Amino acid sequence: MDNDINEPFLNYQDNENDTDIDKEIAQKIKRGFIVKVYGILIYQIFITSFLVFLGLISSSFKKLLLGSDFLYIKSLIITFSFLFLPKCYPSIYQEVPMNYIALTIFTLGYS
């Protein structure tokens, strides 16, 4: 039912007959989407940067990352399995806690 209410605002374009309330709701939806997308990107960049930083300051962690073929193969398996996960289980990325967990595991594997 909520989708029916918000549906006109998803593809909103200015119309001279619209009220200020309609424009305000459309702008809030757009801002919320932009904040969520950039928040996710910042989260992924932070995780990747943190792992790179650990590799720079810790020589033992750097040796582990560069010298372990097992870790490399494992990260490839994790990355590609989470890329193809939506094909096998399409609903997993539509559930709020599971999609963030899957995103975190994918980011760690890719990093």
LOTI-109800 format. One record per residue: residue number from 1; x negated, y negated, z of N, C-alpha, C in turn; residue in three letters. Coordinates in pm, 1 decimal, padded with zeros to 6 digits. Example, Ala and Ser with C-alpha at 12.3 -4.5 7.8 and 13.67 -1.06 7.14 Angstrom:
% residues 2
R  1  -01319.0  00569.0  00780.0  -01230.0  00450.0  00780.0  -01320.0  00330.0  00780.0  Ala
R  2  -01285.0  00225.0  00708.0  -01367.0  00106.0  00714.0  -01290.0  -00003.0  00787.0  Ser
***
This chain:
% residues 111
R  1  -00081.8  00118.7  00000.0  00000.0  00000.0  00000.0  -00086.7  -00125.8  00000.0  Met
R  2  -00198.2  -00123.1  00073.4  -00286.0  -00238.9  00074.7  -00345.2  -00266.3  -00062.3  Asp
R  3  -00366.8  -00160.2  -00141.0  -00421.6  -00179.8  -00274.9  -00325.1  -00257.8  -00362.7  Asn
R  4  -00194.9  -00238.1  -00343.2  -00097.1  -00310.8  -00422.3  -00100.5  -00459.2  -00390.9  Asp
R  5  -00126.8  -00492.8  -00264.3  -00130.6  -00632.5  -00224.1  -00254.6  -00701.6  -00279.4  Ile
R  6  -00369.8  -00635.0  -00274.5  -00495.6  -00695.6  -00316.6  -00523.1  -00682.6  -00465.9  Asn
R  7  -00445.8  -00602.2  -00536.3  -00472.7  -00576.2  -00677.2  -00478.7  -00702.1  -00763.1  Glu
R  8  -00389.8  -00799.3  -00747.0  -00400.5  -00918.3  -00831.5  -00526.5  -00999.7  -00804.7  Pro
R  9  -00588.1  -00981.5  -00688.8  -00703.6  -01062.4  -00654.1  -00835.2  -01000.4  -00698.9  Phe
R  10  -00832.5  -00874.2  -00737.9  -00956.4  -00808.9  -00777.3  -01012.2  -00865.9  -00906.9  Leu
R  11  -00924.8  -00894.7  -01001.4  -00965.9  -00952.0  -01129.5  -00910.6  -01093.0  -01142.2  Asn
R  12  -00927.2  -01169.9  -01037.9  -00867.6  -01302.0  -01031.4  -00937.1  -01399.1  -01125.4  Tyr
R  13  -00856.3  -01476.0  -01197.7  -00905.3  -01586.1  -01278.3  -00817.5  -01706.0  -01247.9  Gln
R  14  -00877.8  -01823.4  -01253.4  -00803.2  -01944.7  -01219.9  -00679.8  -01960.2  -01306.7  Asp
R  15  -00573.8  -01996.1  -01241.9  -00448.5  -02021.2  -01310.6  -00388.1  -02145.1  -01246.7  Asn
R  16  -00334.1  -02232.3  -01325.7  -00281.2  -02357.8  -01271.0  -00157.0  -02336.5  -01185.8  Glu
R  17  -00090.3  -02222.5  -01197.6  00030.1  -02195.0  -01119.6  -00000.8  -02134.0  -00982.7  Asn
R  18  -00124.0  -02093.2  -00960.6  -00161.2  -02029.7  -00833.9  -00168.1  -02133.2  -00722.6  Asp
R  19  -00135.2  -02087.3  -00605.0  -00143.2  -02175.0  -00488.9  -00285.0  -02174.3  -00433.8  Thr
R  20  -00312.0  -02264.6  -00343.4  -00443.6  -02270.2  -00279.9  -00470.0  -02145.9  -00196.6  Asp
R  21  -00364.8  -02086.7  -00142.0  -00380.8  -01965.7  -00061.0  -00429.7  -01850.4  -00147.8  Ile
R  22  -00373.4  -01837.2  -00268.9  -00418.0  -01732.0  -00360.1  -00565.3  -01749.5  -00396.4  Asp
R  23  -00605.6  -01871.7  -00423.9  -00745.0  -01897.8  -00458.3  -00837.1  -01869.0  -00340.6  Lys
R  24  -00792.6  -01904.3  -00221.5  -00872.7  -01880.7  -00102.4  -00890.3  -01731.9  -00074.3  Glu
R  25  -00783.1  -01654.9  -00091.9  -00791.8  -01509.7  -00071.4  -00885.7  -01447.5  -00173.8  Ile
R  26  -00875.4  -01489.2  -00298.6  -00962.7  -01435.5  -00403.0  -01108.5  -01468.6  -00373.9  Ala
R  27  -01134.7  -01589.0  -00326.5  -01272.1  -01627.4  -00295.0  -01325.5  -01547.3  -00176.9  Gln
R  28  -01241.7  -01519.8  -00077.2  -01285.0  -01439.8  00037.5  -01318.5  -01296.9  -00003.7  Lys
R  29  -01237.7  -01240.8  -00093.9  -01264.5  -01104.7  -00142.4  -01396.2  -01101.3  -00219.4  Ile
R  30  -01418.8  -01199.0  -00304.8  -01543.7  -01205.0  -00381.0  -01663.8  -01222.6  -00288.8  Lys
R  31  -01651.9  -01313.0  -00190.9  -01761.8  -01334.1  -00096.2  -01790.2  -01208.3  -00015.8  Arg
R  32  -01685.4  -01139.0  00027.0  -01703.8  -01015.5  00102.9  -01776.3  -00910.1  00022.1  Gly
R  33  -01741.6  -00899.6  -00105.5  -01808.0  -00803.7  -00193.7  -01955.3  -00839.5  -00209.9  Phe
R  34  -01984.8  -00966.5  -00233.1  -02122.9  -01010.5  -00252.7  -02204.7  -00987.3  -00126.0  Ile
R  35  -02147.2  -01017.7  -00010.0  -02217.1  -00997.2  00116.5  -02246.8  -00848.9  00137.4  Val
R  36  -02151.5  -00763.1  00105.8  -02171.9  -00618.8  00124.2  -02280.7  -00566.5  00030.5  Lys
R  37  -02277.5  -00605.7  -00095.3  -02377.0  -00557.4  -00191.6  -02516.7  -00604.0  -00153.8  Val
R  38  -02531.7  -00731.8  -00123.6  -02663.6  -00782.0  -00086.7  -02708.4  -00728.3  00048.4  Tyr
R  39  -02616.5  -00701.6  00137.5  -02652.1  -00639.0  00265.1  -02709.7  -00500.5  00244.9  Gly
R  40  -02649.1  -00423.2  00155.3  -02699.8  -00289.4  00124.5  -02838.3  -00297.8  00060.2  Ile
R  41  -02856.4  -00391.4  -00032.9  -02987.8  -00407.2  -00096.7  -03095.4  -00447.4  00003.5  Leu
R  42  -03062.3  -00538.3  00093.7  -03158.9  -00579.5  00195.6  -03193.1  -00462.2  00286.8  Ile
R  43  -03092.6  -00382.2  00320.4  -03114.7  -00263.6  00403.8  -03212.1  -00167.6  00335.4  Tyr
R  44  -03192.2  -00142.2  00206.5  -03280.5  -00051.4  00133.6  -03421.9  -00109.1  00120.6  Gln
R  45  -03432.7  -00237.8  00094.7  -03563.4  -00301.2  00084.0  -03635.2  -00297.5  00218.5  Ile
R  46  -03561.8  -00316.4  00327.3  -03622.4  -00312.3  00460.3  -03679.9  -00173.8  00489.8  Phe
R  47  -03603.5  -00068.3  00461.0  -03652.2  00067.9  00486.2  -03776.9  00096.1  00402.7  Ile
R  48  -03773.2  00060.2  00275.6  -03887.7  00083.7  00187.7  -04009.1  00003.5  00233.5  Thr
R  49  -03987.9  -00122.2  00268.4  -04098.3  -00206.2  00314.7  -04157.0  -00154.4  00445.5  Ser
R  50  -04072.2  -00104.8  00533.4  -04119.4  -00050.3  00659.9  -04209.7  00071.1  00637.6  Phe
R  51  -04169.9  00159.7  00546.4  -04253.2  00276.5  00518.2  -04385.1  00237.2  00451.5  Leu
R  52  -04380.3  00137.7  00363.8  -04503.5  00088.5  00301.5  -04593.4  00025.2  00407.4  Val
R  53  -04534.4  -00052.6  00497.3  -04611.2  -00115.4  00604.6  -04677.0  -00010.5  00694.0  Phe
R  54  -04603.0  00095.6  00726.1  -04662.1  00203.0  00806.2  -04780.3  00267.0  00733.8  Leu
R  55  -04765.6  00282.8  00603.1  -04876.0  00338.7  00525.2  -04996.9  00248.5  00520.3  Gly
R  56  -04974.9  00118.4  00529.1  -05086.9  00024.8  00525.8  -05160.8  00015.9  00658.7  Leu
R  57  -05087.1  00022.3  00768.9  -05153.2  00002.5  00898.2  -05201.7  00131.9  00961.9  Ile
R  58  -05145.4  00244.0  00922.0  -05182.9  00371.0  00983.0  -05253.1  00458.6  00879.6  Ser
R  59  -05379.5  00482.9  00902.1  -05455.3  00563.7  00805.8  -05409.1  00709.8  00806.3  Ser
R  60  -05366.5  00760.4  00921.3  -05319.8  00899.2  00925.8  -05187.3  00914.7  00851.7  Ser
R  61  -05099.2  00815.1  00862.2  -04972.7  00820.3  00787.8  -04999.5  00808.1  00637.6  Phe
R  62  -05094.6  00724.2  00601.5  -05131.7  00708.2  00460.8  -05187.1  00838.6  00403.9  Lys
R  63  -05273.8  00906.2  00481.3  -05328.0  01034.6  00436.8  -05218.1  01138.3  00421.7  Lys
R  64  -05121.6  01135.5  00513.5  -05008.3  01227.9  00504.7  -04927.4  01202.6  00378.0  Leu
R  65  -04900.7  01076.7  00347.5  -04822.4  01043.1  00228.5  -04895.8  01077.7  00099.9  Leu
R  66  -05024.2  01048.7  00094.3  -05099.4  01069.0  -00029.5  -05149.6  01211.9  -00048.2  Leu
R  67  -05169.0  01283.9  00059.8  -05229.6  01415.4  00048.5  -05135.0  01532.8  00056.1  Gly
R  68  -05009.9  01508.6  00083.0  -04917.4  01619.3  00102.2  -04831.6  01642.5  -00022.1  Ser
R  69  -04861.6  01750.1  -00093.1  -04778.6  01785.9  -00208.2  -04640.5  01832.7  -00163.1  Asp
R  70  -04635.0  01898.4  -00048.6  -04507.3  01945.3  00004.7  -04412.9  01827.8  00031.6  Phe
R  71  -04464.6  01721.3  00089.8  -04382.7  01603.3  00118.4  -04335.4  01537.7  -00010.9  Leu
R  72  -04421.1  01536.2  -00111.6  -04384.3  01478.7  -00241.6  -04271.7  01558.7  -00307.0  Tyr
R  73  -04283.9  01690.2  -00308.3  -04180.9  01776.3  -00366.8  -04050.8  01763.4  -00288.3  Ile
R  74  -04063.0  01758.9  -00156.8  -03944.5  01745.3  -00072.3  -03871.8  01612.9  -00098.9  Lys
R  75  -03946.7  01504.0  -00115.2  -03883.2  01375.1  -00143.5  -03817.2  01373.9  -00280.9  Ser
R  76  -03878.1  01442.2  -00378.2  -03814.8  01453.2  -00510.4  -03683.9  01530.9  -00503.2  Leu
R  77  -03684.3  01639.4  -00428.1  -03563.3  01719.9  -00412.8  -03453.5  01638.9  -00343.9  Ile
R  78  -03489.7  01566.9  -00238.7  -03391.5  01484.5  -00167.8  -03336.5  01375.8  -00259.2  Ile
R  79  -03424.3  01307.5  -00331.0  -03380.9  01198.5  -00418.0  -03285.5  01247.4  -00525.2  Thr
R  80  -03323.4  01353.7  -00596.1  -03238.2  01400.9  -00704.9  -03110.8  01468.6  -00654.9  Phe
R  81  -03117.3  01533.0  -00540.2  -02995.1  01594.7  -00487.7  -02894.4  01487.9  -00446.3  Ser
R  82  -02941.7  01375.6  -00393.1  -02848.5  01269.3  -00356.4  -02806.0  01185.8  -00475.5  Phe
R  83  -02878.5  01194.7  -00585.6  -02831.1  01131.7  -00709.3  -02715.3  01210.0  -00769.4  Leu
R  84  -02722.6  01343.8  -00760.5  -02618.9  01427.6  -00819.2  -02508.6  01464.9  -00720.7  Phe
R  85  -02521.1  01424.1  -00597.3  -02421.0  01454.5  -00494.9  -02279.8  01406.2  -00530.9  Leu
R  86  -02263.0  01286.7  -00588.7  -02126.8  01243.4  -00622.6  -02058.3  01330.2  -00727.7  Pro
R  87  -02135.4  01397.4  -00812.0  -02075.0  01487.4  -00910.8  -02014.2  01609.9  -00843.9  Lys
R  88  -02081.6  01659.0  -00740.9  -02033.3  01778.7  -00671.3  -01925.9  01744.6  -00568.5  Cys
R  89  -01946.6  01635.9  -00495.8  -01853.2  01593.3  -00390.9  -01819.8  01445.9  -00412.0  Tyr
R  90  -01727.0  01414.7  -00500.5  -01699.5  01273.4  -00531.8  -01643.7  01193.6  -00414.5  Pro
R  91  -01582.3  01258.7  -00318.2  -01522.1  01184.4  -00207.1  -01623.5  01142.4  -00101.5  Ser
R  92  -01745.4  01195.1  -00108.9  -01843.1  01166.6  -00003.1  -01884.1  01019.1  -00001.6  Ile
R  93  -01883.8  00954.1  -00115.8  -01921.6  00813.0  -00120.7  -01802.4  00720.7  -00098.3  Tyr
R  94  -01687.1  00775.5  -00069.7  -01569.7  00693.9  -00041.0  -01537.0  00691.8  00107.8  Gln
R  95  -01606.9  00771.3  00187.0  -01586.2  00773.8  00330.8  -01694.3  00688.8  00395.4  Glu
R  96  -01651.4  00595.7  00480.4  -01742.2  00492.4  00530.4  -01863.9  00544.4  00605.0  Val
R  97  -01855.9  00629.8  00703.1  -01984.6  00664.6  00765.2  -02070.5  00753.4  00676.0  Pro
R  98  -02008.8  00839.4  00597.8  -02086.3  00933.2  00515.9  -02160.4  00862.4  00402.4  Met
R  99  -02101.5  00759.3  00343.0  -02170.3  00693.6  00232.3  -02293.7  00617.9  00279.6  Asn
R  100  -02290.4  00562.3  00399.6  -02408.6  00494.5  00451.8  -02516.4  00594.0  00494.3  Tyr
R  101  -02475.9  00707.3  00545.7  -02572.0  00811.8  00580.7  -02639.4  00865.1  00454.4  Ile
R  102  -02560.1  00890.0  00350.7  -02615.1  00938.0  00223.8  -02708.0  00834.0  00161.4  Ala
R  103  -02670.8  00707.8  00171.7  -02756.3  00600.4  00120.2  -02888.9  00594.4  00194.2  Leu
R  104  -02884.1  00611.0  00325.1  -03006.5  00608.1  00405.0  -03098.3  00725.1  00369.9  Thr
R  105  -03041.5  00844.1  00357.3  -03122.6  00962.0  00322.8  -03182.4  00946.2  00183.3  Ile
R  106  -03103.2  00895.2  00088.6  -03153.9  00871.4  -00045.5  -03268.3  00770.2  -00043.7  Phe
R  107  -03251.0  00661.2  00030.5  -03353.9  00557.5  00037.7  -03481.5  00610.8  00100.9  Thr
R  108  -03469.3  00689.2  00205.7  -03587.4  00748.9  00268.7  -03658.1  00844.1  00173.2  Leu
R  109  -03581.3  00924.3  00100.1  -03641.5  01016.6  00003.5  -03708.2  00944.3  -00109.9  Gly
R  110  -03647.6  00838.1  -00155.9  -03703.9  00762.2  -00268.4  -03825.5  00681.0  -00225.0  Tyr
R  111  -03821.3  00635.4  -00101.5  -03934.3  00554.0  -00052.3  -04057.4  00637.9  -00033.6  Ser
***
